Amino acid sequence: MCRLSALKSKLVMADTIVAYQDEEGVTIVTIDCEAVRERQAAILRVRLAELADRNAGLIAISFKQVKGVSSAIISDLLDLSILCRKKGGRLTVFDLGPTMRELFKSTGMDRALTIAKCREDVLRSYAPHRFPEARLGVLKRLIGRAA
């Protein structure tokens, strides 16, 4: 009985630290805790990989509430970025506070990941992924001009 109860609380915790919604074809993820330590990183790793599988790797993560992270999340974000690219999408992080922005810069994550200021910038940057037929139309026009 205790084991079942412990398992249920872990699942409840998993649902409370990550909120997500699909917006214009992009999964917008909000991390709902101030510090992402090893335990939260393990939960996030599983949940974010599931979301990448479900949405062709089009994921954006808001770090608005996050003030500190463990090194585990850095590695997990790099792995998630690779997974998203393999699926034809990409990972974008946004709403970085000064502390998180400095951490991403000092670890080189600012070069490895796409960073946006806000949700609107994220959605604008994903436009080619959301509307592949628009890309095809532009390509046809360019080819037509070259011929």
C-alpha positions in Angstrom: 0.0 0.0 0.0 2.8 2.4 0.8 4.5 1.7 -2.5 1.4 2.4 -4.4 0.8 5.7 -2.5 4.4 6.8 -3.2 4.0 6.0 -6.9 0.8 8.0 -7.0 2.5 11.0 -5.4 5.3 10.9 -8.0 2.8 10.9 -10.8 0.9 13.8 -9.3 4.2 15.7 -8.9 5.0 15.0 -12.5 1.8 16.7 -13.6 2.3 19.7 -11.4 5.8 20.7 -12.5 5.1 20.7 -16.3 2.2 22.3 -18.0 1.8 22.2 -21.8 -0.5 23.2 -24.5 -0.4 23.0 -28.3 -0.5 26.4 -29.9 -0.5 26.8 -33.6 1.2 23.4 -34.1 3.9 24.0 -31.5 3.9 22.4 -28.0 4.5 25.2 -25.5 5.8 23.8 -22.2 5.9 25.8 -19.0 8.1 24.5 -16.1 6.2 25.3 -13.0 8.9 25.3 -10.3 11.6 27.6 -9.2 14.4 25.1 -9.1 15.0 22.1 -11.4 17.1 19.6 -9.5 17.9 16.0 -10.3 14.5 14.6 -9.3 12.6 17.2 -11.4 15.1 16.8 -14.2 14.3 13.0 -14.4 10.6 13.8 -14.5 11.1 16.4 -17.2 13.3 14.2 -19.3 10.5 11.6 -19.6 7.7 14.1 -20.2 9.5 16.2 -22.7 10.6 13.2 -24.7 7.0 12.0 -24.9 5.9 15.5 -26.1 8.6 15.5 -28.8 7.4 12.1 -30.0 3.8 13.3 -30.1 4.4 16.7 -31.9 7.2 16.0 -34.5 9.7 17.7 -32.3 8.2 21.2 -32.3 8.7 22.2 -28.7 9.2 25.5 -26.9 10.0 25.6 -23.2 9.3 28.6 -20.9 11.8 29.1 -18.1 9.9 32.1 -16.7 9.5 30.7 -13.2 12.8 28.9 -13.1 15.6 30.5 -11.0 18.1 27.6 -10.8 18.8 24.3 -12.4 21.0 21.3 -11.8 23.6 20.2 -14.4 21.3 17.3 -15.2 18.8 19.5 -17.0 21.6 21.0 -19.2 22.4 17.6 -20.6 18.8 16.7 -20.9 18.0 19.8 -23.0 20.9 19.0 -25.4 19.5 15.5 -25.8 16.0 16.8 -26.3 17.3 19.3 -28.9 18.9 16.4 -30.9 15.7 14.4 -30.6 13.6 17.3 -31.9 15.9 17.8 -34.8 15.8 14.1 -35.7 12.0 14.4 -35.8 12.2 17.4 -38.2 11.5 20.0 -35.5 13.5 22.0 -33.0 13.6 22.9 -29.4 13.4 26.6 -28.4 13.7 28.0 -24.9 12.2 31.3 -23.9 11.3 33.7 -21.0 14.8 33.3 -19.6 15.4 35.5 -16.5 18.9 37.1 -16.0 20.2 34.1 -13.9 19.1 31.6 -16.5 20.3 33.7 -19.4 23.8 33.9 -17.8 23.8 30.2 -17.1 22.9 29.4 -20.7 25.6 31.8 -21.9 28.4 30.4 -19.6 27.6 26.8 -20.5 27.5 27.5 -24.2 23.8 26.5 -24.3 23.0 29.8 -26.0 24.9 28.5 -29.1 23.4 24.9 -28.9 19.7 25.9 -28.5 17.4 28.3 -30.1 16.6 31.1 -27.6 13.6 33.4 -27.9 12.5 36.4 -25.8 8.8 35.6 -25.5 6.0 33.3 -26.7 5.1 35.5 -29.7 8.7 35.4 -30.9 8.6 31.6 -30.5 5.4 31.2 -32.6 6.8 33.6 -35.3 10.0 31.5 -35.5 8.1 28.3 -36.0 6.0 29.6 -38.9 8.0 27.6 -41.6 7.5 24.4 -39.6 3.8 25.1 -39.1 3.0 25.9 -42.7 5.1 23.5 -44.9 2.9 24.3 -47.9 3.9 27.9 -47.6 7.6 26.9 -47.9 6.8 24.8 -50.9 5.0 27.7 -52.6 8.0 30.0 -52.0 10.3 27.3 -53.4 8.1 26.9 -56.6 8.2 30.7 -57.1 11.9 30.8 -56.8 12.4 27.9 -59.2 10.0 29.5 -61.6 12.1 32.7 -61.6 15.3 30.8 -62.2 14.0 28.9 -65.2 
